[in-house]
Amino acid sequence: MTGSLRVQHKAQLKEAYALIKADRRAEAYELIAPILVQQPDYVDAWWLAAHAAPTLSLAIAACQKVLSLKPDHAPAQLMLEELRRRLAIEQHLSAEEKPRRFAPARPRPNRLLYRFLIATALIALLFAVLSGVVVFTGNTFGLPVAHFFNLEQTLPPLPPFSSIETLNGKPKLTRTATLPIGAKHRYRFDVPRPNTVLWLELTFRLSDSVPLRETVRLLLPSGFVALPRDTAELPNTLTFFLPLQGTYTLEIVGTPNAKSFYTLSLALIDPSSGN
């Protein structure tokens, strides 16, 4: 909840209090209702709602909410007892078929609150469906939502090997994630010695072969971009020469050819390790 929104809510409650004092309770409740949805734990808003509520049942519910948030609220406890007594009288008179004035029609502020809740639920459902489609397909359909899927992560120490040949069957550091088009995933890792080699394997669920040089780049501790080594490599793999000791950043960018779920495996090739 932003500071400006809190200030706005306080101003609305102050206006609602003035309307209640002027016996314009319906207008006051219409001001309070949206605040109850946006700040369901706002005791002052519920307390004013209890005084502005157009029906006894809504007033009772507001008092109960106040007491659930602040059990020692003595005025709310007294008001709740009085409201329950009045409700019991109304129900008794209604059972004896007294005039309809004891069963007021549903007020407009109540309908406004229901419409607001329904609209909020529909928006949340639409966003959930869209997020699911983006996650499973990697497509953003031209919508500006890619930044919601950006990732920044610091990796633990990478396992060292003496050569590419020794990687076979040995455990590497592995990460899995989903990468929509336009999203950026950045992995930071430390290199303990200069003049080592980074080996990585990157596979995407929706593509057997991805042009990794178009979607992967490595930033040196100095900020410069490291170029992949021009050596014969296995499919979906790249190697980078790491001339410096320090923290490197591996960046993967989602493209139409590289999107959705991926698996990333990393290791350091350090001939001096003797593995």
N, C-alpha and C positions, 0 to 999 in steps of 0.2 A: 504494500500500500504506500504510494508516494506521499510526500509531505503536502503537495498541493491538493491532493484528493482529500487528505485528512482535514485540511483547512476548509475545503468546500463543504465537507460533511458537517463540520461544526457550524458553519454559517447556515446550512439548511436546517439543522436542529434548532438553532436559535430562532429562525423564521417560523418553524413548526410550533415552537413553544408560544410565540406571540399569537399564532392562529388559534391555538388551544385556549388561551386566555380570552380570546375574542369569540369563543364558542363556534369556531369554524373548524371543527374536528375533521371533517371529511377532507378538506384541503390540506390540513396538517398531516393526515395519514398518507396522503398521496405523495407528500415530500419525503416521508420517513421510509416508505416501503422499499424503494431501490437501495437505500443505505443498509437495510437489514440483509439484503441479498449479497451486497459487496463486502460488508463487515458483519458477519453473523455473530461475532463475539463482542459487539459494541454495546455495553450495558446501558449507557445513556440513551441510545437510540431505542432499545427495547422498552425502557421505562417510559419514554414519551409515547411510544406506540401503544402502551397499555392505557394511556389517558386519551389517545385519539382514536382508538379502535372503534369501528362502526358497529361491532357486535360484541356481545358478552363473551362469546367463545374465543374471539380473537384477542380480547383484552385479557382473558384468563391465560391464554397461551403465552402472551407477552410477559405477564407477571411470572409465570412458571420459568420462562427463559431467563428473566432477570435473576431469579433465585438459584437457577442452575449455575449461572456465572458468578453470582455473589450471594451465597447462602445466608449471610448475616444482614441482608437488606430488609430491615424491619418494616419500612413503609410498604414494600412490595408484598410482604407476608400479610399485613393487615388488609391491604387492598384486595389480595387474592381471596381472603376469607369473605369479604363483603361481596365480591363479584360472584362467588359460588353460591352465597345465600340468595342473591338476586336471580341467578340462573335457575335455582331450585324453585323459586316462586313462579318464574315465567313458565317453566315446564309444567308445574302444577296447574296453572291457569290455562295453558294450552290444552292439557288433557281434558279440561272441562269445557272446551270449545269456546273460549273467550274470543273477543274480536282479534282480527289479524294483526292489529298494531303491535301485538306482543311477539310476532314472528316477522321481523323486518326483512325486506328483500335483500338479496346479495348486493353490497355496495360497489360502486365503480372502482374505488381504490383496490379492492380485493381482486377484481378482474384484471386490473393493470398489473398487479403483482404476479398473477398466474401467467399472463402473457409474457412478462419479462422472463420468468423462469423457463417457460417453454422455448422462447427464442434463444436463451442462453444454452439450454440443453441441445437444441438443434445445431447451433454453431459449434459446440464442443464435439458433437457426433460427426459433423462434417470434417472438422480438423482431424479427428482420430482416423476417419476413413482415408483422408488424403495422406496422412502420415504413413499409414499402413501401405498404401499403394506406392509411395515414394521409396519406402524402405525395401519393399520386395522387388520393385522393378528398376529402381535407380532413376526413373524419369521424374522431372519436376514440372513438365507440361508448360514450361515458360513462366511459371509462378516464381516470385522472389522468395523461395523458402530454403534454398540450398544452405544458407548460413546457419540455419537451425541444426544442421547435421555436421557442422565443423567439429573437429576433434583436436585437442592439444594433450599430449601425454608424454611423461618422462619414463623412459624404459630402465629396467634394472641392467646390471652389467651384462654385456653380450658374451656368449660362450666363445672362447678362442680355439682356433684350429691351426695346424701347421701348414695345411695345404687344402685346396679344393677337394682333392681326392679323399681326404680323411673325413669329409662331411657326411659321406654315405652312412646311413643308418644311425648316426649320432644325433642326440637331441639339440635342436636349435631354439632360439627365442622366437615364439610364435604369437601373433596377434590376429584376431578376426574382428571385422567391423563391416558396416554398410556405408557405401559412398555414393550418394546421388550426384547427378551431373552438376558441376559447379561447386560442390563442397570441397573443402580442403582438410586433410588429416595430417597433422604434424607430430612426428615422434622425435624426441630429443634423447640422445644417448652419449655416454662418455667413452672416449678412446684413451686408454691409459698410456699408450706408447705411440710415437710417431712412426711413419713409414709402415703402416699396416694396410690391410685391404678389407673393405666391407663387402660381404656377399649377401645378396638378398634374393628371395624367391617370392613372387607376387602372382597369385592366381585369382581370377574372378569367376563367380558362379555362372554368369551369363555369357562367358566367352572363354573359349579354349586357348586363344592366343591374343595377347594384348600388346601393342607397341609401347613397351614400358618407358622408352626414352621420351615419349610424349606426355606421360602422366606422372613420372617420378623424377624428382630432382633432389640433390643433396647439397646442403649449405655447410661450408667449412666454418670453423670457429671465427675466422677472419671475416665472415660474411660473404665471401665469394662462392660461386656455384662450382661444385666439382663435376667433371665430365666422366661418364662411364668409361671403363677401360675397353679398348678395341681388341678384345680377345674373343675366341670362340667360346660361347657359353651355352648352357642347357636352355631349353625353352622356358620362358617366364622368369629368367634370372638375369641379374646385372651384378657387376662388381665395380667398386670405386676405389681408387687409391687414396689413402688418408695420410697426407704428409705431416700433419700436425697432431700433437696431443691436445685434448680438450673436448668441448661439447659440440657435437654435430647435430644438425636438424634434417631429418628425412621428411620430405613433403610429397604427398600423393594427392593428385587433383582428379576429381571425377570428370570424365569425358563421355561422349556417346559410345566410345569403344571400351571404356573402363568405368564400370558403374555397378551398383548394387553390392551384394556380399563379396568380400574378398578375404583371403588368408595370406598373411605376410610372415615370412620366416627370415631371421637375421642371424648372422654370425660374423666374427672377425677372423681373418686369416693372418696369423702372425707366425712367420717361419721361425722366428727365434724362440717360440714357445716349446718346440720339440715334441708336440702331440702327435 
